[in-house]
Amino acid sequence: MRHILRNRTIFPPHFIYHSFSNAKTTCEPLFARRENFRKFIPQPTLQNELNPLLTPPSTGVRKFATMVILVDFPNGGKEKAGTYVLLTHRAAKMKKHANEISVPGGAVESGESLEKAALREVEEEIGLRGEYLKVWGELPPILFRNSSGVTTPFVSSLTDCPSSTSLCSKLILQEDEVQGVFLVSLSELLDQRRFTSFRMKAPLRDGLPFFYKLPVFVVENVIPLVPSSTEERAPKRRVIWGITAITLNEALNCIFPQ
């Protein structure tokens, strides 16, 4: 049975698991999933509310914002009908997390709201203007493993995009940060054969160690966008882990709560 992490941060030693084996991934309209998202945005667990060690601090850490972008192709064609998530392939020259898979996002600037930061980063990284996105809402913040920062993910849907060809025409990559963009279907992410987890050791602030699990998605069926030459040469089997996997995991918990 597939298990899904549902906690507020990556640190809690106890997790609430959820199975998506019966999730409807192709026939349910995107607007219906948006209502699910609004209703089931994860709430902080009682444990996180009471334990300051497990709750992202409100001050003293750098803030980041990211954007999960959903793309709906209702009629099929070149792409199989269904809903996809847009993911980026980070540039090889990046000092941190080079060549990894991520969602668009970055640091929040002074005086900027979290949502505006996420939208700005989307446009800066892949050229997709905010006017094309309908923001559904935000997910609970995720604390970095070393407690140096906290990222707040947002979920949005892309409007007026009937095909991957029309989507490609809207994309302009910041090549210093992003070397490629591709789509992966939600049905692929929800497939229990594509999901696993790994166990990681981390110290508490008093120096005592504990272990926690992190989600990992292993996907193979993707739609390369831009540049197509880069993404077509990329490994067929792609591993999504770290904060990106946690972000997708949280989003799926809201979109498919059943």
N, C-alpha and C positions, 0 to 999 in steps of 0.2 A: 504494500500500500504506500502510495506517495504521501510524504509528510511535508508540511509547509510551516515555516517559522512565522510566528505572528507577534513577536514582541516589539516594543517601542524602540529599543536600541540593540546593538550587537553584543551587549555585555551580560544580560541576565543569565544566571546559571540554570534557570528553569524555563522551558519553552512551552507555548501552547501550540499544538499541532492541528492541522486541518487537511482534509483530503479533498481533491478536486476531480476525482475519478468520474463523477457524473456531470461535470460542468458542460454547459451548452456553449460551444465556441463558434459555431458557424451560422446558426439560424436566428439567433437573438439579435435584434437591431442594436446598433451602437448607442442610440439614445436611451434604450432600456438599461444598458450596462452603465450609462452615466448616472441613472437614478440609483442603481445599486451602489455605485461608488459614493455618492452623496450620503447614502443611508448607512453604509458600513465602514466609513473611515475609522481605522482602528483607534480605540481609546487607550490612554495610558493604563497599564495594569496597576492594581493596588500596590503591588510590590515596588514598582517604579515610582509611584507617588510618594511612598513613605521612605524610600532608601535613596539618599542623595548620591550614593556611589553609583547607582544604576540609572540616574536621570541626567540627560544632557544639561550641563550648567548654563545658566542664562547669561553669564558674563565671563570674560577672561579667555574665551576661545574664539578662533576665527570662524566666521560664518560663510557657508557656501549654499548654493541653491542649484538644483538640477531639474530637468524637464523630461518626463516620460511622454513621448508623442505617439498617439495611436492613429493609425491610418486604416480607413475602412474602404475595401473594394467590394461593393455589394453585388456587382454584376459579373465578376470574373473576367475572363478574356485571357490575356497573357498571364495574369496572376490568378491563382485560385481564389474564388470568392471567399471573403472572410476579413477579419481584423488583424492587423499587423502592428508591431511596435518598431519604431525607428531606432537603430543603434549605430554608434560611431566606432570606427577603428582608429585608435589613437596613433599619432605619428611616431615613427621609430626614433626620432630625434628628441622626444620629450625626456626631461630629466627624471620624471617620476611616472610610473605606470605606462611606459612606452609599449606600443603594440597591443595594449589591452583593449577589451571591448567596454564601452561605457555609454551613458546617455549624455546629451549635451548639458553643460553646466560649468560653474566656476565660482569664484569668490564674490561675495557681496561687497559692493563699494559703499563708501561713506554716504549716509543719507538716502540710500536706496532700499526699497522694500524687497523682500525675498522674491516675490512674484516678478517684479520688474527685473531683478537680477537674473532670474532664470530665463526670462524672455530675451533679455539682452545677450546672454551667453549663447542662446540658440542662434540668434542672428549673426553673432560674431563668428561662431564656429562653423556653421553650415549654411549661412545666408538665408535662412528661412525667417521671413518677417513675422512679427507678432500678429499682424492682421489676418494671417492664415490659420491661426491657432485659437481654439476655444478652450480656455482653461477650466477644468472641472473643479479643481481644489488642490489642497496640499495634503501630503502624508505626514505622519509624525517624524520629527527630526531623528537623524541617525548619527550617533557619536562615533568619531574616528577611533580606531583601535588604540592609538596612543593618547587619546583625549586632547589632541592639539586642535581639533576643529569639529564642527557639527554641520551636517548638510541637511537641508530640507527639500525633499523631492516634491514636485508638482506633477499632476497628470493633466494632459490636454489631448484634444482630438484635432486632426487636420481637416480643414474645411475645403470644399471645392477641389477635390483631387480624385478624379475617377480612375486614374491608372498610375502605374509606376513611372511611365513616360512623362506625364504631366508633373509628377513630383520631382523628377530629375531636373526639369526646366526651372524649378524654383530654388535649387541648391547651388550655393557657391561656397566651396570649402576654404577654410583658413588652414593652409597646408602645413603651417608650423605646428598646428595642434591636431589636425585630423587628416588621416591619409585615405579614408574611405567611409562610405555610409552604406548600410544595407538594412533590409527588413527581415524580421522573423515573425511568423504567425503566432498568435496567442495559442492556437491549438497545439503548435509545436512545444511551446513553453509549458503547457498544461499536461502534456503527455508524460505519464509517470516514468517512462523509459528514458526521458530526457533530464530527469531530476535526480540529484544525489545531494550529499552533504559531506562535510569534513569536520573533524574535531580539532580545535585549536586551544592552546594553552595561553592564558593571559593573567598577569598579576593584578590583584586588587591594590588599592592605594596603601594598604598596610603591609604590602609585600607578600601576602598569602596568595598562592596560585589557585586558579580554578580553570575548568574546561568548559567550552561552549561550542555549539554547532553553528556552522554557517552554510547557507544553501549554495548549490552549484547547479547551473543549467548547462547541458551539453547539447548543442543544436547542430544540425547538418543541412536542413532544407531552408536556405535563405534566398532572398532576392537581392542581388547586387544592384546598387544604384550608381553612385559616382565616387571616384572614377571607376567605370566598369572594369577596366583593365586591371586595376589594383585588386579589386574585390574578387574578380574571377581567378586571380592567382593565389588568393588567400587559401589557407587550409580548409578543406571541406568540413572538418569537424572543429567547431568553435566552442570554447569554454568560457562561460560567463560566470564570474565569481566576485567576491569582495562586495563593496558597497553597491555596485551595479546589480548584482544578484539579489541582495537584500532589498533594494529599491523595487525591482520587478516583483519580488515575492510579496512585498507589502501591497503593491498595486493590484496584483492578482487576487489577494485576499478580499479587496474591496469590490473589484469588478465581478468576481465570481464567488459570492459568499455562501452559496448553497453547498 
